[in-house]
């Protein structure tokens, strides 16, 4: 296997190391290519190397047509439609493909591999339509579009990521000629799960940070609503010791340390809070554990070889089904649900903040009637939570035969992948709305101070989003709060106190 094992938590630095190592020493890829070259001389039939593809696997192709065969493979499969895959995910898709090819079981030619590395080094990221894969013989259509620029066709993303340019123009600028794909090259390029795994890795890496943010938002709401810290007691978690639950409770206990607000109502007589406050460890924790499982699946996948046929050191060239996306489809369907639940419970906390509990003004403004207050941002949260319920329908329970029945069970993992990103983006917005709503509510608890961690988060939000005394353009607040989530600065600020959030 390649020396660099990719992990989700350090995905981008790991990839950089892997690709640098491959550029310096492509020996494993070269050895597998040598086996292909020798096989072409033995007179035997090898799927996709000197035969047709899919339902045409029994048709032998003459030696003088093998280069044309690989070119035609890319052209015929480049039938993707829909919006383009975001540039950052397209880059990750290409990086993961090169990483997999470098492991040394694909038989890719050195010329083709070096051209892909050149693309990455010079930020030449192919533009890839997002729809067209059924997630079984790999992500055929998306990967074919990713490969078109090797032939001087297709498009590259512009440097700023705002548009695309024909690949032929970019290649002329860099004085690059289209390459002739060698036997097996085209098949190595388009068989694989890199669209699915790029989306999955992209979202799951972000989810690790989003969960920390969700705990911060929950702690802010708990303080603003004068909730109880008792449900976060360590002893409660120890007798139902799910790792996620324990981690969340520990985070919230830290965030609430030295809270004057909690101390002020310690003897208030309230017995229990609503579930959206009381069951934060259980709900957030269950989602964390689900995502942890999805990450383990994804890490296995992005360190695997998923094209076909596969080339082994003893000279065997074996056809199998490593391109089938079922492991990813199931994991991403699971991950969608886990993320959606974070938004679902966050929206309930946001709603609770508006009801006027324990001295808070209704809708979190003093003069309502003329002002709608924070009523309408919660509508947006409700709409996105409801949309997530549709997006979370499991794509993996569907299948439709392709390739004249040869590919008779497919994973639909590409649909899981696309919807996973949509769910994640909706969760970001719902948490952003909870953040500035909870910050507004906390303002009404002054001069009492919340816990140390909550106070740091509150003050940091206030540096960007001021207290609202009347209706204004809330969309600005939403955008600013989303940016605070994406740049991870709130987490960094909270962790300056010395405690590293789980």
PELIN-V267620 format. One record per residue. N is the residue number from 1. PHI is phi as a letter, one per 20 degrees, with the letter a starting at -180 (999 if undefined). OMEGA is omega in radians with two decimals (NA if undefined). NEAR is the number of other ideal C-beta (glycine too) atoms within 10 Angstrom. Layout:
BEGIN
[[N;PHI;OMEGA;NEAR] [N;PHI;OMEGA;NEAR]]
END
This chain:
BEGIN
[[1;999;3.06;11] [2;g;-3.06;18] [3;f;-3.11;12] [4;e;3.06;20] [5;e;-3.10;11] [6;f;3.01;23] [7;c;-3.11;16] [8;f;-3.06;23] [9;f;3.11;12] [10;c;-2.97;11] [11;g;-2.97;20] [12;f;3.08;14] [13;f;3.09;12] [14;f;3.14;18] [15;f;3.13;21] [16;g;3.11;13] [17;f;-3.11;14] [18;f;-3.09;22] [19;f;3.06;20] [20;f;3.13;13] [21;f;3.14;15] [22;f;3.13;25] [23;f;-3.12;16] [24;f;-3.04;8] [25;b;-3.13;12] [26;e;-2.97;19] [27;f;-3.12;11] [28;f;3.10;19] [29;f;3.14;26] [30;f;-3.13;14] [31;f;3.14;14] [32;f;3.08;25] [33;f;3.12;25] [34;g;3.13;13] [35;f;3.09;19] [36;f;-3.11;22] [37;f;3.11;13] [38;f;-3.11;10] [39;f;-3.12;20] [40;f;-3.10;17] [41;d;-3.03;8] [42;e;3.07;8] [43;n;-3.11;7] [44;e;3.11;10] [45;e;3.11;12] [46;c;-3.07;19] [47;g;3.03;18] [48;m;3.11;26] [49;e;3.03;23] [50;c;3.01;21] [51;c;2.98;15] [52;f;-3.00;16] [53;d;3.07;22] [54;l;-3.13;15] [55;f;-3.13;13] [56;d;-3.04;13] [57;f;-3.10;14] [58;e;-3.09;9] [59;e;3.13;11] [60;f;3.12;8] [61;d;-3.09;19] [62;f;-3.07;9] [63;g;-3.08;10] [64;f;3.13;7] [65;d;-3.01;11] [66;f;3.10;18] [67;f;3.10;15] [68;f;3.11;13] [69;g;-3.10;21] [70;f;3.09;28] [71;f;3.14;19] [72;f;3.11;16] [73;g;3.14;23] [74;f;-3.09;24] [75;f;-3.07;15] [76;f;-3.09;13] [77;e;-3.12;24] [78;e;-3.06;23] [79;c;-3.13;13] [80;f;3.14;23] [81;c;3.06;9] [82;n;3.12;10] [83;f;3.09;9] [84;f;2.96;18] [85;g;3.12;29] [86;g;-3.04;17] [87;g;-3.09;21] [88;f;3.12;14] [89;f;3.06;21] [90;f;3.10;24] [91;f;3.14;23] [92;f;3.09;26] [93;g;3.12;27] [94;f;3.13;24] [95;f;-3.13;24] [96;f;3.09;26] [97;f;-3.14;28] [98;f;3.10;22] [99;g;-3.12;21] [100;f;3.12;25] [101;f;-3.11;28] [102;f;3.12;27] [103;f;2.93;19] [104;o;3.09;23] [105;c;-3.00;25] [106;d;3.13;29] [107;m;3.11;28] [108;f;3.11;31] [109;f;-3.10;22] [110;f;3.13;12] [111;g;-3.13;14] [112;f;3.14;24] [113;f;-3.13;22] [114;f;3.10;15] [115;f;3.08;17] [116;f;3.09;25] [117;f;3.08;19] [118;f;3.10;13] [119;g;-3.10;24] [120;f;-3.11;17] [121;f;-3.07;11] [122;d;3.10;13] [123;l;3.05;13] [124;e;-3.01;22] [125;d;-3.13;27] [126;f;3.05;27] [127;e;-2.98;23] [128;c;3.01;31] [129;f;-2.98;17] [130;e;-3.03;23] [131;d;3.10;15] [132;p;3.11;20] [133;e;2.99;28] [134;d;2.99;24] [135;m;-3.13;28] [136;c;3.05;27] [137;f;-2.99;25] [138;m;3.10;27] [139;e;-2.93;34] [140;g;-3.05;30] [141;f;3.12;24] [142;g;-3.12;29] [143;f;3.04;29] [144;f;3.07;24] [145;f;3.08;29] [146;g;-3.05;30] [147;e;-3.08;29] [148;g;-3.12;21] [149;f;3.04;26] [150;f;-3.14;26] [151;e;-3.08;20] [152;n;-3.10;16] [153;d;3.11;18] [154;m;-3.06;21] [155;c;2.98;21] [156;d;2.95;24] [157;f;2.97;24] [158;f;-3.08;15] [159;g;-3.09;13] [160;e;3.08;7] [161;m;-3.08;14] [162;e;-3.12;8] [163;a;-3.09;11] [164;c;3.10;17] [165;c;3.10;14] [166;g;-3.10;15] [167;g;-3.11;23] [168;g;3.13;17] [169;f;3.14;10] [170;f;-3.13;20] [171;f;3.06;20] [172;f;3.11;12] [173;f;-3.12;10] [174;e;3.13;10] [175;l;3.13;6] [176;d;3.04;19] [177;e;3.01;9] [178;g;-3.12;16] [179;d;3.02;17] [180;e;-3.14;15] [181;f;3.09;27] [182;e;3.07;22] [183;g;-3.11;22] [184;n;-3.08;32] [185;g;-3.08;30] [186;f;-3.14;29] [187;f;3.09;26] [188;f;-3.09;34] [189;f;-2.98;27] [190;e;2.97;29] [191;e;-3.13;25] [192;q;-3.03;31] [193;d;-2.96;34] [194;f;3.01;30] [195;f;-3.14;35] [196;f;-3.06;34] [197;f;3.09;29] [198;f;3.08;27] [199;f;-3.11;29] [200;f;-3.13;30] [201;f;-3.13;27] [202;g;-3.10;22] [203;f;-3.07;27] [204;f;3.06;25] [205;f;3.13;18] [206;f;-3.11;20] [207;f;3.13;24] [208;g;3.13;14] [209;e;-3.13;16] [210;f;3.13;22] [211;f;3.07;25] [212;f;3.14;21] [213;f;3.12;25] [214;f;3.10;29] [215;f;3.09;29] [216;f;3.14;28] [217;f;3.14;30] [218;f;3.13;28] [219;f;3.10;29] [220;f;3.13;29] [221;f;3.12;26] [222;g;3.12;30] [223;f;-3.09;27] [224;f;-3.12;28] [225;e;-3.13;24] [226;l;3.11;20] [227;f;-3.08;29] [228;e;3.06;19] [229;e;-3.07;18] [230;g;-3.12;12] [231;f;-3.12;20] [232;e;3.13;23] [233;g;-3.08;13] [234;g;-3.08;10] [235;f;3.12;6] [236;f;-3.09;15] [237;f;-3.05;22] [238;f;3.13;11] [239;e;2.89;6] [240;b;-2.79;11] [241;e;2.97;8] [242;f;-3.05;15] [243;f;3.14;13] [244;f;3.14;22] [245;f;-3.14;23] [246;f;-3.11;19] [247;f;-3.14;21] [248;f;-3.13;29] [249;f;3.11;25] [250;f;3.11;18] [251;g;-3.07;27] [252;f;3.09;23] [253;g;3.11;19] [254;f;-3.08;22] [255;f;-3.10;28] [256;e;-3.11;21] [257;g;3.10;14] [258;m;3.13;12] [259;f;3.04;22] [260;f;3.14;14] [261;f;3.11;22] [262;f;-3.11;20] [263;f;-3.06;11] [264;f;-3.11;12] [265;c;-3.11;14] [266;g;-3.09;10] [267;d;-3.04;7] [268;f;3.11;10] [269;n;3.09;5] [270;f;-3.06;11] [271;e;-3.06;7] [272;b;3.04;11] [273;e;3.01;19] [274;g;-3.06;14] [275;g;-3.07;13] [276;f;3.02;22] [277;d;-3.01;21] [278;f;-3.03;17] [279;d;3.09;16] [280;g;3.13;29] [281;f;-3.07;28] [282;f;-3.08;19] [283;f;3.09;23] [284;g;-3.09;26] [285;f;3.12;23] [286;f;3.10;17] [287;f;3.09;25] [288;g;-3.11;26] [289;f;3.10;16] [290;f;3.13;19] [291;f;3.08;25] [292;g;3.09;17] [293;f;3.13;13] [294;f;3.11;26] [295;f;3.14;21] [296;f;3.07;12] [297;f;-3.08;19] [298;f;3.14;28] [299;f;3.05;19] [300;f;-3.08;12] [301;f;-3.04;23] [302;f;3.02;27] [303;d;-3.09;19] [304;d;3.05;16] [305;d;-2.97;22] [306;c;3.05;27] [307;e;-3.01;29] [308;a;-0.13;21] [309;f;-3.09;23] [310;d;-3.03;19] [311;d;-3.08;26] [312;d;-2.98;13] [313;f;-3.13;11] [314;e;3.13;5] [315;n;3.11;11] [316;f;3.04;11] [317;c;-2.93;19] [318;d;3.04;12] [319;e;3.13;12] [320;b;-3.06;11] [321;c;-3.12;11] [322;f;3.14;18] [323;f;-3.05;21] [324;f;-2.99;21] [325;e;-3.04;32] [326;g;3.13;18] [327;g;-3.13;18] [328;f;-3.11;31] [329;g;3.13;28] [330;f;-3.10;19] [331;f;-3.12;28] [332;f;3.02;35] [333;f;3.10;23] [334;f;-3.12;20] [335;f;3.09;29] [336;g;-3.11;27] [337;f;-3.13;19] [338;f;3.12;25] [339;f;-3.12;31] [340;g;3.14;22] [341;f;3.07;19] [342;f;3.09;28] [343;f;-3.09;25] [344;f;-3.12;21] [345;f;3.11;23] [346;f;3.11;29] [347;f;3.10;23] [348;f;3.09;20] [349;f;3.11;24] [350;g;3.11;27] [351;g;-3.10;16] [352;f;3.13;20] [353;f;-3.06;24] [354;e;-2.96;21] [355;e;3.12;11] [356;n;-3.12;11] [357;f;2.91;16] [358;l;3.01;14] [359;n;3.07;8] [360;f;3.07;21] [361;f;3.10;16] [362;g;-3.13;14] [363;m;3.00;20] [364;m;2.97;23] [365;c;-3.10;20] [366;f;-3.10;12] [367;d;3.10;11] [368;d;-2.98;15] [369;o;3.00;8] [370;f;3.07;8] [371;d;3.05;16] [372;e;3.13;14] [373;m;-3.06;22] [374;e;-3.12;25] [375;f;-2.91;15] [376;e;3.03;11] [377;g;3.10;24] [378;f;3.05;20] [379;g;3.14;10] [380;f;3.09;19] [381;g;-3.13;26] [382;f;-3.13;15] [383;f;-3.10;14] [384;f;3.08;23] [385;f;3.12;20] [386;f;3.10;12] [387;f;3.13;15] [388;g;3.13;24] [389;f;3.09;12] [390;f;-3.10;10] [391;f;-3.10;21] [392;e;3.01;20] [393;g;-3.03;14] [394;f;3.11;17] [395;f;-3.01;23] [396;f;3.10;22] [397;e;-3.13;10] [398;e;3.02;14] [399;b;3.09;16] [400;b;-3.07;11] [401;f;3.06;13] [402;c;3.09;17] [403;l;3.12;17] [404;l;3.09;10] [405;n;3.09;8] [406;f;3.12;13] [407;d;-2.91;20] [408;e;3.01;12] [409;b;-3.09;12] [410;c;-2.96;23] [411;e;-3.00;26] [412;l;-3.14;23] [413;f;3.11;32] [414;f;3.11;29] [415;f;3.02;23] [416;g;-3.08;29] [417;f;-3.13;31] [418;f;-3.13;21] [419;f;3.07;21] [420;g;3.12;30] [421;f;3.12;21] [422;f;3.10;16] [423;f;-3.13;26] [424;g;-3.12;23] [425;f;3.07;14] [426;f;3.13;22] [427;f;3.08;29] [428;g;-3.10;20] [429;f;-3.13;20] [430;f;3.10;28] [431;f;3.09;24] [432;f;3.13;27] [433;f;3.09;27] [434;f;-3.10;30] [435;g;-3.07;30] [436;f;3.03;27] [437;f;3.10;30] [438;f;3.09;30] [439;f;3.09;27] [440;f;-3.13;26] [441;f;-3.14;23] [442;f;3.11;28] [443;g;-3.10;16] [444;e;3.09;14] [445;e;3.12;20] [446;f;0.21;9] [447;e;3.11;5] [448;f;-3.13;15] [449;d;3.04;17] [450;f;3.09;26] [451;g;-3.03;25] [452;g;-3.13;17] [453;f;3.11;27] [454;f;3.14;30] [455;f;3.11;21] [456;f;3.14;19] [457;f;-3.12;27] [458;f;-3.13;23] [459;f;-3.12;12] [460;f;3.09;17] [461;f;-3.11;24] [462;f;3.07;15] [463;f;-3.09;10] [464;d;-3.07;15] [465;c;-3.09;20] [466;f;3.04;14] [467;g;-3.11;12] [468;d;3.09;19] [469;d;3.09;10] [470;b;3.13;11] [471;f;-3.13;16] [472;b;-3.10;11] [473;e;-3.05;8] [474;f;3.14;16] [475;g;3.08;10] [476;f;3.13;10] [477;f;3.13;24] [478;f;-3.12;19] [479;f;3.14;14] [480;f;3.13;15] [481;f;3.08;26] [482;f;3.14;17] [483;f;3.08;12] [484;f;3.09;23] [485;f;-3.03;22] [486;f;3.13;14] [487;e;3.01;10] [488;m;-3.08;15] [489;f;3.13;14] [490;f;3.13;23] [491;f;-3.14;19] [492;f;-3.13;10] [493;f;-3.14;18] [494;f;-3.08;26] [495;f;3.06;15] [496;f;3.13;8] [497;f;3.09;14] [498;o;3.11;6] [499;e;3.10;16] [500;e;-3.13;11] [501;f;3.12;19] [502;f;NA;16]]
END
